[in-house]
Amino acid sequence: MTLAVALGCIAVLLAIALAALLARRLSSATTFIYSACLCVSSVLLATALAQLLGRLPEADLKLPLGLPWIGANFHIDALSAFFLAIVNLGASAASLYALGYGKHEHEPLRVLPFYPAFLAGMNAVVLAADAFAFLFSWELMSLASWALVLAHHREEDNLKAGYVYIVMASFGSLALLLAFGLLAGSQGAYAFDQIRHQVPTGTAIAAVLALATLGTGSKAGLVPLHVWLPLAHPAAPSHVSALMSGVMTKVAIYAFIRIVFDLLGSPEWWWSVPILVAAGASAVLGILQALMQTDLKRLLAYSTIENVGLIFAGLGLALAFQANGFGAAAALAMTAALFHILNHTLFKSVLFFGAGAILTATRQRDLNALGGLIHRMPVTSVVVLVACVAISALPPLNGFASEWLTFQAILLSPQIPQWGLKLLVPAIGALLALSAALAAACFVRAFGTIFLGRPRTLAAQEAREVDRWSQSAMIALASLCLLAGILPGFIIDGIAPAVSYAVQARMPAQAGVDWLTIIPVAASRSSYNGLLVFVFITFSASLSAYAIHRLASRAVRRGPAWDCGFPDANPITQYSATSFSQPIRRVYGATLFRARESVDMPRPGDQRPARLLVSLRDLVWDGIYGPLVKAVLLAADRLDRLQYLTIRQYLSLVFLLLVFLLVVLASWP
């Protein structure tokens, strides 16, 4: 029943996309489309939670669509139900937010038809149970999101963002197509049930693992496949950016889990090595790049790369533990990964919604052009502060709970017998610890520059709070960040069926532990109580505030903001985002980003202000994609001559190619 309801909702979303094309001239089209998407996404969320929390049996459904004599197979189990809930939690919040934010969209006809199609594609990927249905849904998701990235195609750099995104999406789809081709084998078994019974062997396993990692990693933003992400997220409308960062990357992670943990058979320990290496690199490089950015949405995009690295670290650990028969440790690592998937959906959606609110109020994304918004946008400032604390992995919010579980899994790594993993896992743990510290610095910098101090520009000075719809969406998700942080045991128990499906083990039940404490392994090793931490922080802060107001002088004295030692009242003398990141940039920038600083100092008598010019490079782009682009352009230049050949030359080329293919076929073993 739940599967039929979910597929019916997907059909309704596609119908809404069609209706958006027909109702494009109606003044109320924006409200109608987003309200309909909110209703459908809420039904899908309730359906997914009923399947997951109600422990309902798995269900299959075959539709007379797709390939002849095969049809389109769909299936819902605990794993797909969890990700279905993730998709529609983010979709519901984004649709609620868009009821207000969408009214500021200057080209709504470029957004409205593709938004419900994007939601339909993501939901269909999660429910697909054969290679054709999966890849078709994957392409629908990719093409709809590409159209949304190009919604503001007249703005500078957005066309490049769309081009890079569609190329990387095509590359990922090709890798997944080849992976499913190897899994299907010579029998052409496209259904997942058939694939499970004919697992490849030898080098084919390594090829499928590599192709699956490339295909899903390119969509998730795993280094070095991340280059599209910091371009596409700033280009898309803010509610779409929240979906791409908080939801679409999780659909890619679902695809990785489905292929590697489900379809590929029992794992071997070496599978985890490339995953852990890519995870560590993504976590550190992502957050370091975020620290260097002054564009708010680019900062959040690079932060997504860091969080994807944290999630893949949990998945890599789960592979290593499961391959060695450590079921409890594998369950802990998988729980940490799935918990962080939920957490990232919550706090990153709030942050992108906050970025959209700031953009609506000020028309600015540059951190150095903001400041003082806490007085002009008090609600937005509070919810963004909650999200910043959560993403910085500070207790008692949800980001700390999932990252703490990840480190608990890392501490179990000494029992792994392989020496390569014994050395690799602690190194990855050190990188994750570094990324956690840098994340705190990154979001202290972002929040302080945007909301504290004095307005640096007239736009920031004249900002006003956004509409109630947008505020409601942000408040709801920020409240969930707090609840998931102080009551993590209920979340752990809720996602246990999905963990059990993936690694055939689960963590012990947490809800019945005294004082709602979570105990990942044993009480003698470690435990954490988010509720007590929250009560302690609340009580100590309240007691301090009471003591200060009761024991100190009751006189109120107001003075000017600290001027950093300079008597100039100009807001430009404040600490800026660029100056905040300067020490870290000088430590890491020269080697990791080829950072260059130069000072433009005017001559005596020249009234121009002095300027500090900073340039950064993405070494992954310069080392991999830049030369590749040049090679493609060079090859296209050379091959361009083929269109000027004579008919005799064309026939000769066709003949030679046919002979070559026959020789290859004859020599094939």
Secondary structure, DSSP 4 states (H G I P E B T S, - for coil): -HHHHHHHHHHHHHHHHHHHHHTTT-TTHHHHHHHHHHHHHHHHHHHHHHHHHTTPPPEEEEEEEEETTTEEEEEE-HHHHHHHHHHHHHHHHHHHHHHHHGGG-S-GGGTTTHHHHHHHHHHHHHHB-BHHHHHHHHHHHHHHHHHHHGGGTTSTTHHHHHHHHHHHHHHHHHHHHHHHHHHHTTTT--BHHHHHTS---THHHHHHHHHHHHHHHHHHT-TTS-TTHHHHHHHS-HHHHHHIIIIIHHHHHHHHHIIIIIIS-S--GGGHHHHHHHHHHHHHHHHHHHHH--BHHHHHHHHHHHHHHHHHHHHHHHHHHHHTT-HHHHHHHHHHHHHHHHHHHHHHHHHHHHHHHHHHHHS--BGGG---HHHH-HHHHHHHHHHHHHHTT-TTSHHHHHHHHHHHHHTTGGG---HHHHHHHHHHHHHHHHHHHHHHHHHHHHHHHHHSS--SSHHHHT-----HHHHHHHHHHHHHHHHHHH-HHHHHHHHHHHHHHHHS--PPP-TTSGGG-B-SS-TTT--B-HHHHHHHHHHHHHHHHHHHHHHS-------PPP-TT-----GGGS--HHHHHHHHHHHHHHHHT--EEEEE-PPTT--SPPEEEEE---HHIIIIIHHHHHHHHHHHHHHGGGGG--HHHHHHHHHHHHHHHHHHHHH--
